[in-house]
Amino acid sequence: MATSFGFDKDKRSNASSNSMFELLLFRLGRPSGALKHELFGINVFKVREIMVMPEITTMVKSSPAVMGIANVRGQLIPVVNLPKIVGCEPVKGLGILLVTEFSRTTQAFAVEEVDEIVRLEWKQALTADGTGGGLVTSLARLDGDKEGSRLAQVLDVEQILRDVFPDQHHTFREDTVMPQGSIPPGSVILAADDSAVARMMIEQALQAMNIPVIMTRSGKEAWEKLESLQAQAQSQGIPIRDRVALVLTDLEMPEMDGFTLTRNIKDDPRYAGIPVMIHSSLAGTATENHAKSAGADAYVGKFVAEELGSKILEVVGNSR
């Protein structure tokens, strides 16, 4: 078996709970027409291990982007050709495998080479919504705000999985039976997620429950929207709690992460009584504990529509 290098996620959890994150930087080859190898990144929390490329067994009738199956210590893991997905041509070949765990699944991504791990503040990541062909969530400024900072494209791996394995990663099935219930009349769910596919799944699930939702693309955008709703409610002489039944937030987001958004809401007396629920693909006891320490009222993993709906109704009901 190839040599591998594991990650202790519990040891890295303190960074994520303090508005920091660790980004694994890697290269995929040369984009079509480009003269240099661009840097790409994935949150270290999603990476289980890095290993030299093992033997791959090609599977019949698989997606063109799937190289085959790797046997990693007895676990059969599908291997995705990441350069092919993003339109890069490896120069040195695909020598490295990134084994990842998120969104309740395990899969591996073949890459050309791994560069380094960097620790950044979330404000160093700028939203890239509408660019990168829908496969990039943010651009990380590796050298801070200084002019000419190196940039790394943070990939939307949730979108990539949905594109490669559509049968296993549904958005929202029409035959899904959602839990029955409602939130107080006149109120909405305020949700934040930087992944386009996650935003779509949340909207579809809540629409099936006839629950109005305002979607935002980052913690910063959600915070600004909450302040706008607070100003409107104040001018109408009603408490903001009557306008916002719950804030639903992802953890990994550019500009302001979910931990910071949660703390901002819980530390501001204007928003007393508004529950905050974390909705994340990052699993693990350490992450859930940090979410609770930031003040979150609940934590639910991505993405099971029925579970999300039930937890929303439970948290809103408890807050009333």
VODO-287001 format. One line per 10 residues: number of its first residue (from 1); for each residue x, y, z of C-alpha. Coordinates in Angstrom, 3 decimals, decimal comma, padded with zeros to 6 digits. Layout:
N
NUM	X Y Z; ...
***
This chain:
320
1	000,000 000,000 000,000; 001,251 003,481 -000,802; 002,629 005,691 001,918; -000,051 007,978 003,377; -000,202 010,991 005,625; -003,256 011,333 007,883; -004,875 014,381 009,466; -005,952 014,712 013,087; -009,041 016,890 012,679; -009,528 017,398 016,402
11	-006,114 019,070 016,652; -007,041 021,443 013,835; -010,503 022,348 015,100; -009,334 025,297 017,220; -008,361 027,204 014,087; -011,816 026,898 012,524; -013,523 028,084 015,699; -011,373 031,222 015,803; -012,167 032,628 012,342; -009,205 030,782 010,840
21	-009,040 027,861 008,470; -006,373 025,653 006,992; -006,262 025,252 003,252; -004,509 022,385 001,495; -002,996 023,784 -001,692; -002,455 021,566 -004,703; -001,884 021,760 -008,447; -003,788 020,078 -011,229; -001,644 020,875 -014,225; -001,935 023,596 -016,806
31	-005,329 025,038 -017,794; -005,998 025,109 -021,530; -004,049 028,003 -023,074; -002,335 028,956 -019,799; 001,411 029,234 -019,255; 001,524 028,329 -015,571; 000,104 025,873 -013,064; -002,621 027,510 -010,953; -003,097 026,814 -007,267; -006,271 025,154 -006,034
41	-007,387 024,532 -002,482; -009,634 022,457 -000,240; -010,310 022,878 003,466; -008,056 020,524 005,423; -011,062 019,478 007,513; -012,405 017,642 004,459; -009,176 015,736 003,840; -008,727 012,419 005,617; -005,316 011,661 004,177; -002,876 012,335 001,357
51	-001,222 009,393 -000,330; 000,948 008,459 -003,261; -001,310 007,203 -006,039; -002,175 003,534 -005,393; -003,269 001,045 -007,996; -006,614 002,026 -009,537; -009,150 -000,538 -010,777; -011,075 000,797 -013,779; -014,832 000,230 -013,517; -016,988 -000,415 -016,572
61	-019,559 002,182 -017,617; -018,384 004,710 -015,031; -018,410 008,474 -015,514; -015,583 009,795 -017,748; -014,394 011,789 -014,753; -014,070 008,664 -012,570; -010,716 006,913 -012,896; -011,905 003,845 -011,009; -011,764 002,386 -007,500; -008,872 002,424 -005,031
71	-008,589 -000,156 -002,261; -007,420 001,919 000,725; -006,835 -000,400 003,698; -009,826 -002,518 002,793; -012,164 000,360 001,924; -013,175 000,705 -001,732; -013,102 004,395 -002,617; -014,081 005,989 -005,959; -011,320 008,116 -007,494; -012,258 011,317 -009,341
81	-009,977 012,792 -011,992; -010,001 016,356 -010,658; -007,918 017,907 -013,492; -010,428 016,616 -016,031; -013,295 018,187 -014,058; -011,747 021,675 -014,013; -010,183 021,540 -017,483; -006,498 021,148 -016,652; -003,844 019,002 -018,308; -001,357 017,424 -015,878
91	002,266 017,835 -016,956; 003,791 015,528 -014,343; 000,969 013,004 -014,286; -001,497 012,231 -011,491; 000,766 011,111 -008,671; -001,169 012,112 -005,556; -004,507 011,000 -004,105; -006,526 013,149 -001,704; -008,899 010,956 000,312; -011,755 013,130 001,555
101	-014,714 012,789 003,912; -017,597 015,246 003,832; -021,329 015,341 003,219; -021,537 011,840 004,738; -019,439 010,309 001,949; -015,866 009,184 001,320; -014,189 009,719 -002,042; -010,749 010,473 -003,437; -009,483 013,115 -005,836; -006,481 012,549 -008,088
111	-004,198 015,600 -008,327; -000,847 016,352 -009,929; 000,989 017,443 -006,784; 000,419 018,865 -003,311; 001,972 022,249 -002,561; 001,524 023,128 001,141; -000,955 023,740 003,946; -001,592 027,393 004,846; -003,519 028,880 007,745; -005,671 031,842 006,742
121	-008,339 034,111 008,139; -011,739 033,725 006,509; -011,659 037,400 005,511; -008,757 036,496 003,203; -011,217 034,464 001,105; -013,347 036,453 -001,327; -016,506 035,051 -002,847; -016,149 033,786 -006,401; -019,841 033,276 -007,071; -020,518 033,447 -010,808
131	-016,922 032,651 -011,784; -014,950 029,446 -012,199; -017,751 027,737 -014,097; -019,677 027,249 -010,861; -016,938 025,010 -009,449; -015,138 027,652 -007,364; -016,656 029,019 -004,144; -013,959 031,545 -003,267; -010,549 032,968 -004,077; -008,111 032,828 -001,185
141	-005,570 035,660 -000,967; -002,630 033,697 000,372; -000,511 036,757 001,194; -003,268 038,867 002,716; -004,410 042,219 001,375; -001,120 043,222 -000,188; -001,051 043,961 -003,895; -000,072 041,018 -006,040; -001,033 038,412 -003,458; -001,015 034,859 -004,725
151	-004,506 033,488 -005,284; -005,820 029,977 -004,765; -009,137 028,795 -006,156; -011,171 027,028 -003,455; -013,176 024,331 -005,202; -016,850 023,612 -004,574; -016,342 019,902 -003,997; -020,021 019,443 -003,110; -020,973 020,661 -006,595; -018,283 018,461 -008,153
161	-019,639 015,355 -006,423; -023,150 016,138 -007,582; -021,927 016,548 -011,165; -019,881 013,341 -011,127; -022,267 011,149 -009,108; -025,747 012,564 -009,786; -027,507 009,358 -008,700; -025,868 009,400 -005,273; -026,048 013,166 -004,718; -029,604 014,275 -005,404
171	-030,662 017,864 -005,001; -034,221 017,252 -003,834; -036,461 014,383 -004,886; -040,026 015,310 -005,735; -041,278 012,264 -003,842; -039,523 013,287 -000,611; -041,990 013,424 002,274; -041,052 016,486 004,293; -042,063 016,922 007,945; -045,229 018,897 008,549
181	-045,081 022,135 010,474; -044,610 025,842 010,115; -042,791 028,851 011,472; -044,569 031,920 012,927; -046,583 033,877 010,313; -044,671 036,780 008,796; -041,269 035,341 009,648; -038,576 033,784 007,467; -035,546 031,528 007,689; -032,323 033,442 006,956
191	-029,793 031,029 005,444; -026,137 031,369 004,447; -024,084 028,996 002,278; -021,339 029,677 -000,276; -022,106 026,556 -002,324; -024,607 027,083 -005,141; -025,783 023,474 -004,995; -026,268 023,669 -001,216; -028,304 026,874 -001,574; -030,494 025,205 -004,179
201	-031,080 022,144 -001,971; -031,982 024,284 001,038; -034,415 026,380 -000,981; -036,099 023,314 -002,495; -036,470 021,608 000,887; -037,986 024,672 002,568; -040,237 025,448 -000,380; -041,635 021,905 -000,069; -042,515 022,796 003,534; -043,998 026,173 002,529
211	-041,411 027,923 004,685; -040,097 031,227 003,273; -036,321 031,541 003,128; -033,862 034,329 002,339; -030,643 032,841 000,914; -027,272 034,545 001,193; -023,827 033,483 -000,049; -021,644 034,181 002,982; -021,738 034,940 006,678; -020,979 038,568 005,884
221	-023,927 038,843 003,498; -026,201 037,114 006,038; -025,075 039,488 008,801; -025,717 042,534 006,607; -029,146 041,182 005,661; -029,984 040,558 009,313; -029,052 044,131 010,183; -031,237 045,368 007,315; -034,176 043,295 008,566; -033,569 044,620 012,076
231	-033,764 048,218 010,819; -037,012 047,451 008,967; -038,555 045,763 011,998; -037,547 048,641 014,248; -039,155 051,179 011,897; -042,362 049,086 011,982; -042,285 048,840 015,747; -041,978 045,050 015,870; -039,183 042,876 017,301; -036,750 041,364 014,810
241	-037,554 037,972 016,331; -040,993 038,242 014,709; -039,326 038,666 011,307; -036,536 036,060 011,537; -037,552 032,687 012,963; -034,105 031,089 012,610; -030,662 031,635 011,075; -029,314 028,595 009,210; -025,617 028,802 008,405; -022,825 026,820 006,820
251	-019,405 026,913 008,523; -016,994 027,301 005,602; -017,724 030,605 003,883; -015,608 033,433 002,444; -015,366 036,830 004,162; -017,159 035,654 007,340; -017,469 032,039 008,435; -020,363 030,423 010,261; -018,643 030,437 013,648; -018,158 034,212 013,461
261	-021,696 034,803 012,229; -023,062 032,721 015,106; -020,997 034,574 017,699; -021,995 037,963 016,246; -025,678 037,096 016,537; -025,424 035,581 020,001; -023,338 038,481 021,351; -025,756 041,167 020,090; -028,720 041,805 022,438; -030,828 042,993 019,494
271	-031,009 039,397 018,279; -031,752 037,728 021,600; -034,085 034,790 021,119; -033,233 034,159 017,454; -031,934 030,566 017,221; -028,911 029,755 015,071; -028,515 026,343 013,466; -025,300 025,083 011,846; -025,728 023,138 008,593; -022,362 021,787 007,486
281	-020,626 019,015 005,580; -017,897 019,029 008,251; -018,668 016,181 010,616; -017,119 015,244 013,940; -017,519 015,763 017,646; -014,926 018,551 017,773; -016,725 020,604 015,127; -020,089 020,160 016,825; -018,619 021,123 020,193; -017,092 024,281 018,743
291	-020,422 025,149 017,133; -022,084 024,858 020,544; -019,353 026,930 022,203; -019,981 029,678 019,632; -023,620 029,688 020,767; -025,291 027,584 018,082; -028,617 026,094 019,133; -028,286 023,016 016,916; -026,057 021,270 014,394; -027,168 019,158 011,434
301	-024,986 017,551 008,779; -025,468 017,988 005,042; -027,601 016,898 003,313; -030,729 014,956 004,231; -033,776 017,107 003,475; -036,093 015,392 005,945; -033,545 015,669 008,763; -032,936 019,345 007,995; -036,654 020,102 007,971; -037,332 018,240 011,220
311	-034,473 019,955 013,031; -035,602 023,407 011,854; -039,121 022,809 013,178; -037,738 021,453 016,438; -035,386 024,409 017,024; -037,969 027,035 016,067; -040,528 025,343 018,315; -038,129 025,220 021,251; -037,246 028,899 020,845; -040,910 029,909 021,160
***
